[in-house]
């Protein structure tokens, strides 16, 4: 009896050992599988054109950091502020094409020299001036698909637009009509915007953002365009100007009312994603676009109160001024649309939309002979 008990006594720890061994093997397998999954996670390095510390970059960083959890750990976005990897816009474009970065978050208009159609992928003087009009053209009227075709020619994939804000003008003197612009020296973006303002007797100046405040302070310019109220207040424009020029009610800017950003990625990196991850990224860009836009609108409303308290006055151009501005802009639209076949294709879509009665910005007689 003692002998049997002894054998039984010995068998118990052996079974315990085998059970422990089986559990250890299972755990090791699980850890190995986890390690394999972690190794398989795709990491994209993405640089924004927002400077670190701005509301734009804070929002972008928060969004990038959310992608890993949303993708179940399969995709990570590692974001960088302006100039962190690529020192300037040209370097940024090339870094994404060459795969040094997998993606970028630029203002779409930056590529007008490289992709002429991009002048029509963000708002232009007296063109579509409401954010929903741009979302409609991109997501319902085929403009997204056409944009992707154009970008693929240069090794890039345009994921989607990111709504930002209007650009506005701060002035040392009131501008209550287009007539008041005559003889003024104004900092504006180049290209189409400068050409239209020149039709109204404006002397246009091109200056980087960091040079605007000192130029206004010294009086070497009379007025300056930059981004929207929230950022412009932070830059101290109320200290060097007294007036803010808006369009008619509902239109903050007649010359660049919907300044779009986007997410653009390296084409090979995009094609390496599964269809499910591609869909996730597309959906997430649309969600982020809304969040980015609405957060900036809230900040704008708060900033306008601060401008008012600082003694700034809003002056408005009339609906008639807007229509006159549009008439001057139309020949310039066509000039830029004729720069290449892709620019023309995008512009044709927009012209059809603006001529549709749901929008009604353009009548057939407005474009006769163009």
C-alpha positions, 0 to 999 in steps of 0.5 A: 500500500505504501509502495502504491501511494509512493508512486501516486505521490510521484505521479502528481507533480509530473502531471503538474509539470506537464500541465505547466509545460503546456501552459508555458508553451501556449503562452510562448506561442501567444507571445511569439504571435503577438511579437509577429503581429507587432512586427507586421504593424505598418508605421507611416511617417507623416509631416504636417505643414503646421508648426509645433504648438499651433492648434492645427498641429495639436489637432493633427497629432491627436488624430495621428495618435488615434490610428493605431488603436482604431486599426487594431495595432495594424497601422501607426501614424508617426507625425512630425511638425513643419520642417522636422524631416523635410526642411521646406515644401519642395523637400516635403513633396520629394520626401513623400514621392521618394518614400522618405516620408510616407505621407504629408498634410499640406495646403493643397495649393502649395503644388500649383507649380508641380501639379497645375490642377491643384490651383482648382483643388482649393478655393480661388477668387470668387469660385465656390465659397462654402465648405459643403460645396467642396465636399460635394464636388469631391465626394459626390461629383467625381472630383476625388477620383479625378484628383487621384488620377492626377496625383498617381502620375507623380507617384502620390495618392491623394487620400482626401481633402481636410477642411481648414478655414477662409483666408482674410485680409487685415488692413490699416484703413477701412475697405468698404468697396472694391473702389477702396482697394485702388492704390493699396499695397497688399500682401497676398498669395501669388498666382490667381489671387494676385492677378485678380486683385491687380485688376482693382488697382492693388499693388500686390506683394509676396511675403512669407508669413513671418514677415507680415507683422513687421511689414504692417508695423513699419507701414511698408504694406497697407494690408495683408492676407493671411489665414483665419481670425484665430491664428491671425489674432495669435500673430498679433495682427490687431496690434498693427491694423484696425480693420478686417475685410470680409465679404458679404454676410456668410462669406468671410473671404471673396478671394480664398474662402475655403483654403483646403488642406489634405492627406497625401501619401506615397503611392507604393505605401498606399498600395501596400495596405490591405483594402480594409486599412485603405478604407479605414484611412479614407474614413478617418480623413473625412472624420478628421476634416470635420473635427479640424474645421469645426474646432477652428471655427469655434476658435475664430468666433472667440478670436473675433470677440478679442479683435472687437475688444482690441478695437478692430472693426469688420468692414464688408464688401457687398454682394454686388462687389462679389459679383464684380470681383467674379466677373474680373476673375473669370478670364483668369480662371480660364487662363489657369485652367488652360495651363494643362489638360488636368487643370482643365478637367478639374475646372470643367467639373467646377464650372458645371457645378457653379452653373447648376441652378442649385449654386447659380454663380455663373450664367452662360453669358458670363463665359461667352467667348472664353 
